[in-house]
Amino acid sequence: MGILISAVQQSFPPKSKFSVNDIPDLAGQVIIVTGANTGVGKETAKALLQHNAKVYIAARSEEKAKAAINDLKSETGKEAHLLLVDLADLPSIKRAAAEFTQKETQLHVLFNNGGVMIPPVDQLTAQKFDLQFGTNVLGHFYLTKLLLPTLLATATPEKPARVVNTSSLASLNVSTIDFNTVKDSPARKKLGTSNLYSQSKLGNVLFSNELSRRYADQGIVSVSLNPGNLKTDLQRHVPSVVRAIMNLTLYPAAYGALTQLWAGTTDEGKTLGGKVRFVRSFFVFVFAFDRANEISQYLIPWARVGKANPTALDPETGKALWTWLEEQVADI
């Protein structure tokens, strides 16, 4: 019953109390948005540029990313930067992280926004993982892992670094991560592409919570969110007839950027990742983490705190996922 209530609350949100006009001046902040060549990611990048952030558009297609950069420049007068990365190819992620850290010494916010939804079930990543889990979860985990030293070096008592993980309402549809289905197998094909998508979105929330458990006391705010039911390119694999019906009830992509912008840019957003406190001890600021609230929060449309799938709150499941993720990238 609780999950049903949560699904209704997320599907029919009230008018947002937050707008892009509430974003503070972001001058001096360096921000990465994955999947920012289109949809919610592009709207997120647009708002960040309008408020003077230095924005890297992380995308796998150079042509599409450059087109988005040109669009954004014409709309905002500001130029985003290109970071080529294929989240479905682990060596590509390693190269992109190395390129970024050669250019930048700071990273204030990482928006793990990109993803893929219900592609044909036979599609896999370059390393033969399920395309959805490999892209949405493993790819973003590896990118975050490689950028963590920069995020940690950037965090200050006044401004913790932030990792904003885009999940979905679909994260409520499954109750476990079946590791027998994250690489090609009969079990994976039997689970089907829709359930594989839901599993990957639950993985986003689990990863976000575990990241918070491990790093909130070092100044990392990690939150996950459902951006809303939106009309974007993410539905490109949905059959056209079904997509036409869905579009009648979907919101424009700009709405989907609101919740992650709230989490990633506002003073209120700094408090969402597990109640990090800052304490002066021997004239040195240290991060003090409130263990009574030791998981990151799950956000729902538009810019509200909601309730995640109960599975995502289980520390043992989060630890198991983290261990599996670490094992997959150990030899890259």
C-alpha positions in Angstrom: 0.0 0.0 0.0 2.9 2.4 0.8 4.4 1.9 -2.6 1.1 2.5 -4.3 0.6 5.8 -2.4 4.1 6.8 -3.2 3.5 6.1 -6.9 0.4 8.2 -6.9 2.2 11.1 -5.2 4.9 11.0 -7.8 2.6 10.7 -10.8 0.3 13.6 -9.9 2.6 16.3 -8.4 1.2 19.7 -7.2 2.5 22.9 -8.7 6.2 23.3 -8.0 7.2 25.8 -5.3 10.7 25.9 -6.9 11.6 27.4 -10.3 14.8 27.9 -12.2 14.6 31.6 -11.1 15.3 30.4 -7.6 18.7 29.0 -8.6 21.5 31.2 -7.0 24.5 32.5 -8.9 26.7 29.6 -9.8 29.8 31.5 -10.9 32.9 29.6 -10.2 31.2 26.2 -10.0 32.2 23.4 -12.3 29.4 20.9 -13.1 29.0 17.8 -15.2 25.7 16.7 -16.6 25.6 13.3 -18.3 23.2 12.8 -21.2 22.9 16.6 -21.6 22.6 16.6 -25.3 18.8 16.2 -25.1 15.8 16.1 -22.8 16.0 16.7 -19.1 19.8 16.8 -19.2 19.8 19.6 -21.8 17.2 21.6 -19.8 19.4 21.1 -16.7 22.5 22.4 -18.5 20.5 25.3 -19.9 19.5 26.5 -16.4 23.0 26.0 -15.0 24.5 28.1 -17.8 21.9 30.8 -17.3 23.2 31.0 -13.7 26.9 31.2 -14.7 28.1 27.7 -14.0 30.9 26.1 -16.1 29.0 23.2 -17.6 30.4 20.0 -19.2 28.0 18.1 -21.4 28.9 14.5 -21.1 27.6 12.5 -24.1 28.6 9.7 -26.4 27.8 11.4 -29.7 30.1 14.3 -30.6 27.8 15.5 -33.3 24.7 15.6 -31.1 26.6 17.1 -28.2 28.0 19.9 -30.4 24.6 20.6 -31.7 23.3 20.9 -28.2 26.1 23.2 -27.2 25.3 25.4 -30.2 21.6 25.4 -29.2 22.4 26.3 -25.6 24.7 29.1 -26.6 22.0 30.7 -28.8 19.5 30.4 -25.9 21.8 31.5 -23.0 24.7 33.3 -24.5 27.0 30.9 -22.6 29.0 28.1 -24.1 29.0 24.6 -22.5 32.0 22.3 -22.8 32.1 18.9 -24.4 33.1 15.7 -22.5 32.8 12.7 -24.8 31.9 9.6 -22.8 30.0 6.4 -23.6 28.5 5.1 -20.4 28.0 1.7 -22.0 31.8 1.3 -22.4 34.0 1.3 -19.3 37.3 2.3 -21.0 35.5 5.3 -22.5 34.5 6.4 -19.1 38.0 6.0 -17.8 39.3 8.2 -20.7 36.6 10.8 -20.1 37.4 11.0 -16.4 41.1 11.4 -17.2 40.4 14.1 -19.7 38.2 16.0 -17.2 40.7 15.9 -14.4 43.5 17.1 -16.7 41.4 20.2 -17.4 39.8 20.8 -14.0 40.9 20.6 -10.4 37.4 21.1 -9.0 34.0 19.5 -9.5 31.1 20.9 -7.5 28.2 18.9 -8.9 27.9 15.7 -10.8 24.5 15.1 -12.4 24.3 11.4 -13.2 21.3 12.1 -15.5 21.9 10.1 -18.7 20.3 6.7 -19.3 18.5 4.3 -21.6 15.0 2.9 -21.3 13.5 -0.4 -22.5 15.7 -1.0 -25.6 15.5 -4.3 -27.4 16.4 -7.0 -24.9 19.3 -8.3 -27.0 21.2 -5.0 -26.6 24.3 -5.1 -24.4 27.1 -2.8 -23.4 30.6 -3.1 -24.8 31.6 -5.3 -21.9 28.4 -7.5 -22.4 26.4 -6.2 -19.5 22.7 -5.7 -19.9 22.5 -2.3 -21.7 20.2 -0.7 -19.1 22.0 -1.8 -15.9 25.4 -1.4 -17.5 24.6 2.2 -18.6 22.3 3.5 -15.9 24.0 1.9 -12.9 27.5 0.5 -13.7 28.5 3.3 -16.0 27.5 6.1 -13.6 29.1 4.2 -10.7 32.4 4.1 -12.5 32.3 7.7 -13.6 31.5 8.8 -10.0 34.2 6.5 -8.6 36.9 8.1 -10.9 35.7 11.6 -10.1 35.4 11.1 -6.4 38.9 12.4 -5.6 38.0 15.7 -7.4 34.7 15.9 -5.7 36.3 15.3 -2.3 38.9 17.9 -2.9 36.3 20.4 -3.9 34.0 19.9 -0.9 34.2 22.6 1.8 32.3 23.2 5.0 30.2 25.8 3.3 29.7 23.9 0.1 29.7 20.2 0.1 30.1 18.6 -3.3 27.0 17.0 -4.7 26.2 13.9 -6.7 22.6 13.9 -8.1 21.4 10.5 -9.4 18.4 10.4 -11.8 16.2 7.4 -11.1 12.5 6.9 -12.0 9.1 6.0 -10.8 9.9 2.6 -12.2 12.3 2.0 -9.3 9.1 1.1 -7.3 8.3 -1.8 -9.6 10.9 -4.4 -8.4 11.9 -5.6 -5.0 15.5 -6.8 -5.6 18.5 -6.8 -7.8 19.0 -10.1 -9.5 22.6 -10.3 -10.4 21.9 -13.3 -12.6 20.2 -10.8 -15.0 22.8 -8.1 -15.3 24.8 -10.0 -17.9 23.4 -11.9 -20.8 21.6 -15.0 -19.7 18.3 -16.9 -20.1 17.2 -15.3 -16.8 17.9 -11.8 -18.2 15.8 -12.4 -21.3 13.0 -13.9 -19.2 12.9 -10.9 -17.0 12.3 -8.7 -20.0 13.3 -5.2 -20.9 10.7 -3.4 -18.8 11.7 -5.2 -15.6 15.3 -4.7 -16.5 14.7 -1.0 -16.7 13.0 -1.0 -13.3 15.8 -3.0 -11.8 18.4 -0.5 -13.1 16.4 2.4 -11.7 16.3 0.7 -8.3 20.0 0.3 -8.7 20.3 4.1 -9.1 18.7 4.7 -5.7 20.7 1.9 -4.0 23.9 3.3 -5.3 23.0 6.8 -4.3 22.2 5.7 -0.7 25.4 3.7 -0.4 27.5 6.6 -1.7 26.0 8.7 1.0 26.7 6.1 3.7 30.4 5.9 2.6 31.1 9.6 1.8 28.7 11.9 3.5 31.0 12.4 6.4 33.7 13.5 3.9 31.4 16.2 2.4 29.6 14.4 -0.4 25.9 15.1 -0.7 24.3 12.2 -2.7 20.6 12.1 -3.6 18.5 10.2 -6.0 15.2 11.3 -7.6 12.3 10.6 -9.9 12.3 13.5 -12.4 8.7 12.9 -13.3 6.7 11.4 -16.2 8.1 13.3 -19.1 8.0 13.6 -22.8 11.6 13.1 -23.9 13.8 11.0 -26.2 14.0 8.4 -23.5 10.8 6.9 -24.9 12.4 6.3 -28.3 12.2 2.6 -27.9 8.5 2.6 -26.8 6.2 1.5 -29.7 4.9 4.5 -31.5 1.2 3.8 -30.8 1.9 3.4 -27.1 4.1 6.5 -27.1 1.3 8.5 -28.7 -1.0 7.5 -25.9 1.6 8.1 -23.2 2.3 11.6 -24.5 -1.2 12.7 -23.5 -0.3 12.4 -19.9 3.4 13.4 -19.9 5.0 16.7 -18.9 7.6 18.7 -20.9 11.2 18.0 -20.3 11.8 21.3 -18.6 9.6 20.1 -15.7 11.9 17.1 -15.2 14.9 19.3 -14.6 13.3 21.1 -11.6 13.9 18.4 -9.0 17.5 17.8 -9.8 18.3 21.5 -10.1 16.7 22.0 -6.7 19.0 19.3 -5.3 22.1 20.3 -7.1 22.1 24.1 -6.8 20.1 25.4 -3.8 21.1 25.9 -0.1 18.2 23.5 0.8 19.7 20.9 -1.5 22.9 20.9 0.6 20.8 19.4 3.5 19.3 16.5 1.5 22.1 14.0 1.6 22.1 12.6 5.1 22.2 15.6 7.4 25.9 16.5 7.1 26.9 18.9 9.8 30.1 20.9 10.0 32.0 21.2 13.3 35.0 23.4 14.2 37.5 21.2 16.1 40.9 22.5 17.1 40.4 25.4 14.6 39.8 23.0 11.7 36.5 22.3 10.1 35.6 18.7 9.9 32.6 16.9 8.5 30.3 15.4 11.1 27.7 13.0 9.8 24.4 12.4 11.6 24.1 8.6 11.7 20.5 8.8 12.7 19.8 9.8 9.1 22.5 7.9 7.3 21.1 7.5 3.8 20.6 10.0 1.1 17.1 11.2 0.4 14.8 10.3 -2.5 13.2 13.2 -4.2 10.0 13.3 -6.2 8.3 15.8 -8.6 8.5 18.7 -8.3 11.3 19.4 -5.9 9.9 17.5 -3.0 11.2 14.8 -0.6 9.4 11.5 -1.1 9.7 7.8 -0.1 11.9 5.4 -1.9 11.4 1.7 -2.6 11.9 0.1 0.8 14.5 -2.2 -0.8 16.7 0.9 -1.5 16.9 1.6 2.2 18.4 -1.7 3.1 22.2 -1.3 3.9 23.0 -4.9 3.2 21.5 -4.7 -0.3 23.4 -1.4 -0.9 26.6 -2.9 0.3 26.1 -6.0 -2.0 25.5 -3.8 -5.0 28.5 -1.6 -4.3 30.7 -4.7 -3.9 29.5 -6.1 -7.2 30.1 -2.7 -8.9 33.6 -2.5 -7.6 34.4 -6.0 -8.9 33.3 -5.1 -12.4 35.6 -2.2 -12.8 38.6 -3.6 -10.9 40.6 -4.4 -14.0 39.6 -1.6 -16.3 
